[in-house]
Amino acid sequence: MTPTPRRAAGSPRDRAAGLADLTWPEVPRDVLVLVPLGSTEQHGPHLPFDTDSVIAAAVAQRVAELLPAREEGGVLVAPALAYGASGEHAGFPGTVSIGDSALRIVVVEMVRSLGIWAGRIVFVNGHGGNVAALDDAVGQMRAEGHDVAWTGCDVPGGDPHAGRTETSVMLHLAPDRVRLDAAVAGDTRPLAVLLPELRARGVRGVAPSGVLGDPTGATAEEGLRTVRAMTAGALRRITTGVPDARGRLVVPEAPEVWETPETPEAPDTPQVWETSDASEAPSAPASAPAPAPTGRPEAERVAR
């Protein structure tokens, strides 16, 4: 069987290539690199451990496919970093957490390494527990002169962990990996109410199933709409946002709407979502407390 010829990395169709698929001569210099950041942690009895990584990688890839016309040097999507700070899920077998300190060091060293050949670096974060390490590491790297920032995959109105939001997204992205017959409702109280207990007892002490929310009613169609909204929000922040002192991409005008871009996967009428990202809007969603003055809202650290 004749192998498919590899196109040059600089050609228009390859400007959103996956870094793992290239050889070193194909890597352009001064390219924008998107780095998905996830976790390996429990997501209830029905979702896989790499849920956050799958979502972050999918959003990063979709954003990359929409960026070539705006990024002259092209875009590369790095392999997802699948380990994060997941100490709040330590009570569940299978969870692997490297903690805040180790994650901070990993992000710092990744930026220093990428900075040798990449132009701009943006981490696309899929796990709330990674926020503190990202704030510290990316803020430090910016102070050292690196062109690096980060953004999340949040959408307004989503439940905190392994509920309807993430279940719908995974039904869209990886339906064969979702065990709907095992799905159960967890603690559905607002995150602001749950936070004191989560800080004191961890997720298992609050929700023995590992679910914060209720996956009932989750559908692949809803997951598609959510992925579109995640992509639109991340795309907007990457293209128009300005990094703050912590490296979070912030869009100056807020609140705004998230309009879903048209992609081959989403050709129909765009969905419109009100922005409630803490980095863009003056207040957090009703289900989460307002961000602390330090810029490390506890809600972000335990959700997802």
Secondary structure, 3 states (H helix, E strand, C coil): CCCCCCCCCCCHHHCEEEHHHCCHHHCCCCCEEEEEECCECCECCCECCCHHHHHHHHHHHHHHHHCCCCCCCCEEECCCECCECCHHHCCCCCCEECHHHHHHHHHHHHHHHHCCCCCEEEEEECCHHHHHHHHHHHHHHHHCCCCEEEEECCCCCCCCECCHHHHHHHHHHCHHHCCHHHCCCCCCCCHHHHHHHHHHHHHHHHCCCCCECCCCCCCHHHHHHHHHHHHHHHHHHHHHCEECCCCEEECCCCCCEEECCCECCECCCCCEEECCCCCCCCCCCCCCCCCCCCCCCHHHHHCC
